[in-house]
Amino acid sequence: MSFKECRAVPKKVPEKRRKRKAPSSKTRGSISKTEYNRMIEVFGCRCMMCGDPRIEAHHVRFRSQGGRGKWRNLAPLCHCCHQAVHQNRALAERLMAMREDMFGKWYWADEYDLYENGLIKEPLKENFEDFMRREENEEVVRHCTGKEIGGW
């Protein structure tokens, strides 16, 4: 063995990334108290459509379509308006379009969706929030948080 061969620095072997297993769809679609409270903080504690203070959290992109229980995918609606959105596809699509304008096309997703689509390196909440903040249309979000949602 030559002197050069002895002094050669061994090449680093890249670590194999283990894919983190995502929780079940049911778990990912459920709404935590933290996400519910963030929805209230951003969108207010009244129905977005009629102003009724008795609200339910509506999944803008339905759970059956892969919508998650994250605050960007939630809308405060009263019982009547909630039923109307589920019965009127055009109304549901309008609400989805509004959210996409505000938060980008991944508004309905969670960290595992972004990870599985190669948009973040690891399915961590910090990575998820960083990505989502970059996607947000800040002007629309400011408008929304100013409680000037209206337009129904």
C-alpha positions in Angstrom: 0.0 0.0 0.0 1.4 3.4 -0.9 1.7 6.4 1.3 -1.2 8.2 -0.6 -3.5 5.3 -0.1 -2.8 5.2 3.6 -3.5 9.0 4.0 -6.6 9.0 1.9 -9.7 10.2 3.7 -12.4 7.6 3.6 -15.5 8.7 1.7 -18.6 9.3 3.7 -21.4 6.9 2.9 -24.6 8.8 2.6 -27.1 7.9 5.3 -30.1 6.1 4.0 -33.2 8.1 4.8 -35.9 6.1 6.4 -39.3 7.1 5.3 -41.3 8.2 8.4 -44.7 6.4 8.6 -47.6 8.8 8.4 -50.4 8.5 10.9 -53.8 7.2 9.7 -56.1 9.3 7.5 -58.6 9.5 10.3 -56.0 10.9 12.7 -54.7 13.3 10.1 -58.2 14.6 9.4 -59.2 15.1 13.0 -59.1 18.6 14.5 -57.0 19.3 17.5 -57.8 22.0 20.1 -54.7 23.9 18.9 -55.8 23.9 15.3 -59.4 24.8 16.2 -58.2 27.7 18.3 -55.9 28.9 15.5 -58.9 28.8 13.1 -60.8 31.0 15.5 -57.8 33.4 15.9 -57.5 33.8 12.1 -61.0 33.6 10.8 -63.0 34.8 13.9 -65.5 33.1 16.1 -68.6 33.7 13.9 -69.9 31.9 10.8 -68.0 33.1 7.8 -71.2 33.2 5.7 -73.9 34.6 8.0 -72.2 35.8 11.2 -73.9 33.4 13.6 -71.8 32.9 16.7 -72.7 29.2 17.1 -70.0 27.6 14.9 -68.7 24.3 13.8 -65.3 23.7 12.2 -65.8 22.8 8.5 -63.1 21.0 6.5 -62.8 23.2 3.4 -61.3 20.3 1.4 -63.4 17.4 2.7 -61.7 14.6 4.7 -63.0 12.2 2.1 -60.9 14.0 -0.5 -57.8 14.0 1.7 -58.3 17.3 3.6 -56.5 17.4 6.9 -57.5 19.0 10.2 -55.1 21.9 9.9 -56.3 25.4 10.5 -55.8 26.5 6.9 -58.3 23.9 5.9 -60.9 24.8 8.5 -63.7 27.3 8.2 -66.0 28.5 11.0 -69.6 27.9 9.8 -72.9 27.7 11.7 -74.8 24.4 11.4 -77.1 25.7 8.6 -74.3 27.1 6.5 -72.2 24.0 7.1 -75.0 21.8 5.7 -75.4 24.2 2.8 -71.7 23.8 1.8 -72.0 20.0 1.9 -75.1 20.1 -0.2 -74.0 22.8 -2.7 -70.9 21.8 -4.6 -70.5 25.2 -6.2 -70.5 26.8 -2.8 -67.9 24.3 -1.6 -65.7 24.9 -4.6 -65.9 28.6 -4.1 -64.7 28.2 -0.5 -61.9 26.0 -1.8 -60.9 28.5 -4.4 -60.7 31.3 -1.7 -58.4 29.1 0.5 -56.2 28.3 -2.5 -55.9 32.1 -3.2 -55.0 32.7 0.5 -52.7 29.9 1.2 -51.6 28.2 -2.0 -52.6 24.9 -3.5 -51.4 22.9 -0.4 -53.8 24.7 2.0 -55.5 21.4 2.8 -52.3 19.4 3.5 -50.2 18.4 6.5 -46.5 17.8 6.9 -46.8 14.2 5.7 -48.5 15.2 2.5 -45.7 17.7 1.8 -43.0 15.2 2.7 -44.5 12.5 0.5 -44.6 14.9 -2.4 -41.0 15.9 -2.0 -41.7 19.5 -0.9 -40.1 19.3 2.5 -37.1 17.2 3.6 -38.6 15.8 6.8 -42.3 15.6 8.0 -41.7 18.1 10.8 -44.1 20.8 11.9 -41.4 23.5 11.6 -40.7 22.4 8.0 -44.4 22.4 7.3 -45.0 25.9 8.7 -42.0 27.3 6.9 -43.2 26.0 3.6 -46.8 27.2 4.1 -45.7 30.7 5.1 -43.7 30.9 1.8 -46.9 29.8 -0.1 -49.3 32.3 1.6 -50.6 35.2 -0.3 -49.8 37.7 2.5 -52.1 40.4 1.2 -55.1 38.1 1.2 -54.3 36.7 4.6 -54.0 40.3 6.0 -57.4 41.1 4.5 -58.8 37.9 5.9 -57.4 38.4 9.4 -58.8 41.9 9.3 -62.2 40.2 9.5 -63.2 41.5 6.1 -64.0 38.1 4.6 -67.6 38.8 3.4 -68.5 38.5 -0.3 -71.0 35.7 0.2 
